[in-house]
Amino acid sequence: MRSKGSYLLKFLLVFTLVFPLLAACGVNQKIEEQYPLESVNGSGASTSYVYRAAGVSVPEVAKALVDQQKPQQESAEAKDHMFLVYNDRIIHLQQDTEKPEDTLIEVDSQEYVRQNYSSSFLEGYLLASFLGNLFDNGRYGHGSYRGYDDRGTYKPTGGSYHAPTAQEKKAVPPMTVTRTGSIFKRSKNADTTSPSGAGSVTSNPSKGKITRDTDGGKKSGSWLTPRKSSKPKTRVGFGRVSRRR
């Protein structure tokens, strides 16, 4: 009974560690598949990817992502800024000031948020306990960055945004295999008979017949003509078995 309880405890521990990772992967995959990638910044553990949801409001995009997978935290509904917190990503939804009908979906790693965002800016959207852990109780969070839409005024400290390259647009590159080979086509006038002495082969090998020997089995047949078998002979005799002394 004790071993069964220990097994259950280990299973729950693994589930609590793996499930948030799967949740974040599911949301990231939905964003990559549904919305075009517009801009990229950062490298390594500090990265920021920006996607565009054309003609969709901030609350509508937030609802679609939450329906895909519930986040650890979700900011209050607003038309200009909303935040969704997952295990290793923070999604910043923001209304594009140049195209108010569009929503910019900024997927930031926690390290990117820690190095660039202002903690005072995020206090109006996220819980203080989470911000305290994220910014190490004031060690980080002194940046002035407030999102991709405000990058002209509040520039990120770690690099600059740029249009994604062809490789960066391929979130999941397709598997391709390069093969070479030749195809030979038989000519209609090709010679289908074998050389002299080897026997001839007809052009239509699916037809043929086997002929039997008609001489009553007196002569042995060739290797192409089976020999007519005869009835085996039998013999009856008497004898005894003696024991050696």
Protein Blocks (a to p, Z undefined) as FASTA:
>chain_A
ZZmmmmmmmmmmmmmmmmmmmmmmmmmmmmmmmpccfbdedehjbccdddddehiafklm
mmmmmmmpccfbdcdddfkbccdddfkbccdddddfklmmbccdddddfklmmmmmcfkl
mmmmmcfklmmmmnonoigopafbebjklmmmmccfebcdddddfklmmmbacddddddd
ddddddfkbcfbdcehiapadfblkbccddddfelomaccdfklccdddddddddddddd
dddZZ
